[in-house]
């Protein structure tokens, strides 16, 4: 008997495609759609399992035990929308074709639907498919009154159940009940993605070029990019890898109680304390922080790169000293200390051990 799974169901739907297709050349429209769908799939892969391509939509899922940090799911969806917009705009900008399909790419938009519920993974003749009432529900949600009531064309719709599981308090959500035959009334909350896109893409970037770093540590993990990001960036996960040396706490977060630029974290270690302020936050790509530990101030950039078709991850930690001065002496001292005992290597090795134990538990 198939086992009932519990987790998140995600549907990404390219809106406007039906009317777009009715007015344009089929061969060019098919190529454009394929490129956009491929972009969505590539963004989903690090965390989600692709269940099915459904014409102009991508349906995916992830079992709840695989989502150790629900915030990552929202970040993944936002990144997918950014990638979709970039692909759409670059395709329109670089095309020299004057056909209606190529000239009207900009009319296509992207909507997401997020639900948490039960499903069964059904395999028939080698075809994998999700079945269950909650699977039916997320597909029915594509027929809603959000655009009619708000004018929003690009949005993320959460069911009430998904919101409760994510445990996040996002600002500016539009509450709306949708009613469907056999499924009843479904409370939903919707986020307009366009203001979020504009905020994320216009945010100031703070980076440390490798050649400007005083210390660079590179490590390769045998785990997906999303998994490594969560173990490195999530404060609770950090505490699991500190081995009693220090304890991290969250001092402040941004909108929706989410990590991001301006968030502040505090670490107590031995007789000392340190505090980090996030300067730049680009989920699954990099994060840059400013750390103050007594008289020492430095910038730290953690750069993530997927390896082996997403099965592995390369992480590069770059450190640049700001204080104390004279910097020449401070940088020399830091390099000498790192040669004796590299704290990043110790941290990354501990994460490796935890991930190995998780994937290969000892027999009871």
Secondary structure by P-SEA (a helix, b strand, c coil): cbbbbbbbbbbbbbcaaaaaaacccaaaaaaaaaaaaaaaaaaacccccccccccccccccccccccccaaaaaaaaaaaaaaaaaaaaaaaaaccccccccccccccbbbbbbbbbcccccccccbbbbbcaaaaaaaacccccccccccccbbbbbcaaaaaaacccccbbbbbbbbbcccccccbbbbbaaaaaaaaaacbbbbbccccccbbbbbbbcccaaaaaaacccaaaaaaaccccbbbbbccccccccccccbbbbbbcccbbbbbbbcccccccbbbbbbbcccccbbbbbbbbbcccccbbbbbbbbbbccccaaaaaaaaaaaaaaaccaaaaaaaaaaaaaaaaaccccc
